[in-house]
Amino acid sequence: MTVPPDPRAGVSRRSFLKGSAVAGLASTGLTAAATAADGPTTFGPGAHDIVLTVNGAERKVAVETRTTLLDALRDGLDLTGAKRICDRGACGGCTVLLDGQPVNSCLVLAIDAIGRPVQTVESLAQGDLPHPLLEAFVHCDALQCGYCTPGMVMSSLACLQQRGRPTREQMQHDLAGNLCRCGTYGRVFAAIERTAQAGGK
């Protein structure tokens, strides 16, 4: 004689595990289908043509998956303003703006910049008309050897754009990742102040 299950017994461990397994397989199938439909772009070995938005224009460049943004700019697009100095993110000489934020382009992969606006120091001169920040750097004699200057300028630009009229303490914080072996920090800060007073960003 078969005894009917007791409705008060609840869910057994076996039925719970079986139900969980079925639900898991179903959700995995849905996730896999969604990923196959609109998953991320993948890159295999070798060179790939990608499009970067640099200084407001779309530029095509061939890169490998290991190519840094710095190498793509300098070697692929002939934008040599960003300097390779330490090549390990310690000096700030390769600073560019990515999504409006200063980054060490030697530490960012070029493929990670796809679809994100990149701004380099070259964007600050339109023909013979320099950006007010560049004029302030010259007026305040904020460069000596000039090697760190492009990175200093881009970090200074981000500081101005984000803070408007930054204090000296804020400047020191925002430019802490940019090294100047000639020691022109005080003049760089003076250039930022002069630009802020003139309303330049």
N, C-alpha and C positions, 0 to 999 in steps of 0.2 A: 504494500500500500504506500503510495507516494504522499508525503506530507507537504502541503502547500507552504510557501515561505511565509514567515511571520512578518506582517507589514510593519511591526514595531521594531524590527531588527535594524532598520536603516540601511545605508549603503555599505556593502561589504568591501574589504580591502581590495579583493580581486576585481570587483566591478568598477571600483574607483580608478584603479590603475589602468584597466582596459579603456575606460572612458577618457582618461587623461591622454593615453597614447593616441587614440583616434583623433582627439581634438588637436594634439600637437602635430600630427601628420597633416591634418587639414590646414592648420595655420601655416605650416612650413610650405605647403604647396602654394598657398595664396601669396606668401612672401616671395617665393621663388618666381612666381608668375609676374608679380609687380616689379621685381628687380630686373627680370628679363625685358620687361616692357620699357622701363625708364631708368635703368641703372646708370651708374657713373661710367664715364668714358675710361677705358683702360688702354694702357700703352705697353707694347711689348718692346723687345730689344731693338736697337737701331735708331735712326733719326726719324723724327716725326715733324710734320709741318703743323705749327700751332699759330693762333692769332692772339696777339697781346694788344691791349688798349694802352698805348703809351703816349702821354702828353696830348690826350684827346683824340688820337688817331689810331685806327686799327692797323697793326703791322704784322705781317706774316714772317715767321722765323722758323728755321729747322733746328730742332733740339733733340738730344737724347733725354731719357728720363732722369738722368743724373745731372743734367745741365742746370747750373744755378741761374737765377735771374740776372745776376751781375754779368755772367758770361754771355747770356743771351743779349743783353743790352750792348755790351762792349764789342763782342766778336760777331754777333749776328745782325745787330741793327746799327752798328757804328756810332753808338751813343757812349762816348768815352768819358763823360763828366764824372760818373761814379768811379772811384779809384779802388784798385785792388792793392791793399797795403798789407794787412795781417792775414786776410783770407780766412779768418776764424771768428769774426763778429766781435772783436775786442777793441777796434779803433774807431769805427764809425765812418771811415773814409768812403765807404760804398753806400752811404745812406740814400735811400729814395723814399718816396711816399707811396704806400700801397693802401688803397681804400682810405687815403687821407692820413694814414698813420706812418710815422717814420719806421723803417725796417732796415736791417743790414741785408743788402741784396745778395751778399755772399752766402747767406744762410737760408735763402728762400729758393726753392726749386722753381724753375721757369713755368713748369706745368701747373704749379699751384697758384700762379698769377693769372691764369686764363679766366676771363670774364670779370676781372677786377682792375679798376683804373690804376695805372702806374704813372707817377710823375717824377721826372728827373730834373736836374739842375738846368738842362738845356731849355726847359719850358719857360725859364724866367727871363729870357731875352727874345723879344719880338723884333727882329730886324736890328735897327740901331737904338731901339727903345728898351733899356734895361728895367727890370723890376726895381721898385724903391728899395728893397732889401739889398740888392746888389750895389746900388748907389751908396747906401749907408755903409756897407762893408768897405767900399773904396774911401769914402769920406773919413771914416773912423780908423783907417789903416788897420783893418781887422784881419789882414793876411800878410804873411811874410814869405815863407817858401811857397805857400799856396796849395800844397799837396792835400791837406785836410779840408781846404776851403769848400769844395762842393758838398761834402757831407755836412759840414758845419752850417752851410747855407740852408740845406734842406731841413735839418733839425730845427734851425732857427725859424724857418717858415712855418713848420708844424706848430712850434711854440706860439707864434703870433696868431695863427689861425684858430688855435684852440683856446687861447687865453686873452687875446685882445691886447691888453696892456699888462704883460707879465711883470712880476716883481723879480728882483735879482735872485731871490731864493728859488722861484719857479724856473727861471732860466737855468740856474745851476742844476736843478733836478732834470729838466728836459734835455739838456745837452751833456749830461753826465756820461753818456756813452760815446762821445766824440772827443778824441784825443788830439791835442795840438802840441807838437814837440817844440814849437817856437814860443809857446806860452802866451798867445794873444787872447786869452779868455776874456779879460777885462774889456778889450776893444770890441770883441764879438758882442758882449752884453751891451756895450754902448751903441753898437749898430742896431741891435734889436730895439732898444729904447728909442733911438732916433726914428726908426721905421714906424714904431707904434705911435709916436707923437705926430707923425705926418699922416697917420691913418692908413698906412700901407699894410697889406696882408698877402 
